[in-house]
Structure formats: structure tokens, C-alpha cells
């Protein structure tokens, strides 16, 4: 019987490890397949993009991981004003995305167009290593931070990328804020979701 791992706050030096975990966990999702067709190149491009965002979350939010390194949650703290963009973001994104830059930019634009403006914590990524999925690690990370949000009276927001993740978040008190939005060129959907404190 496997014991339940502890949840620990990620330190800045772990940004690369966390981004690699997210890239590996997300490599076969519909939006990432839309971004980059080739799966080997896809994981490499995702890793390069995610490290920018994980580093930024460590400055403007927080990152939590399970002590066994199998799962991570990346949160941005939004006090009513959007956090500033990562330093040199355009240049770093261009280097990370390569020839796929227009699609990465379209993804950013779609997120920005649907992001709420009121204060909240934004769950940018909830990732579990594929061989450890469906064992409650994502729920463990969610429940840990939701307790803090409930105590502070702070809502949460996210964009679910699959029906499976959407249903997980529904079980954790999130509600759909409207119809899903789609990426361009018949791209896959995202479900914007909001959680009221205490839900």
C-alpha cells in the first residue's frame, strides 16, 4: 500500500523539474496536440514554454508539488489586476515555440479574452504524471489550496481542457461560467470555471 505523499511548496530551483512534469503530463491533451503535431517535438516545446510560466508563478503566485514529485499545481494570485507578463516573454516564447509561435500566441490570446477581472487565484496548471493519474493526487493538491482560499474568502478560476478534468473540477466546487471557448481553426475547447469560496 502506497502512503499519501506530503504537499510541499516548490522552491525557485525546482522550476525546470516542475515544467518537465507538466509537459510530460500534458503532452497528449487536445490543446497541446493542436499546438504542435509531432509528439516528441511537442513535449520539448511545451517544456520550454512551461518553464517560463512556472518561474513567473513562483514570483506572482505559488507552486505546490507532492513530495514524490508526481504531481504539481501552479497558481497565480490575481488581486484584481493581471500580473505583469514574464520578463522578455515575447522573445522567450518565440524561442520556445519556434515555427509554432502563431498557435502559442493564439492560445495566449484566447486565455486573455476570457479571463475574469475580479480578484481570484488562477489555477494555471494541475498536472499528474501519467503513471500516477486517477489516484487522487490532483484532488489532494486542489483540496489543500481550496482550504486556504475558503479561509481567506478568495475565489478561484481555471480553464479545463478536457471533459475529464472539467468533471473533476465540478466535483471540487467549480461551476461553468458559460459555454466553452474554442481555439482557432476548429481547435479544441476550453471550459472556463469559477469556484466561490466555501463551495
BELTA-V284143 format. One line per field, one symbol per residue. burial: I if it has 9 or more other C-alpha atoms within 8 Angstrom, else O. A space follows every 10 residues. Layout:
BEGIN
burial: ???
END
This chain:
BEGIN
burial: OOOOOOIOOI OOOOIOOIII IIIIIIIOII IIIIIIOOIO OIIIIIIIII IIIIIIIIOI IIIIIIIOOI IIIIIIIIOO OOOOOOOOIO OIIIOIIOOI IOOIOIIOOI OOOOOOOOII IIIIIIIIIO OIIOOOIIOO IIIOOIOOII OOOIIIIIII IIOOIIOOII OIIIIIOOOO IIIOOOIIII IIIIIIIOO
END
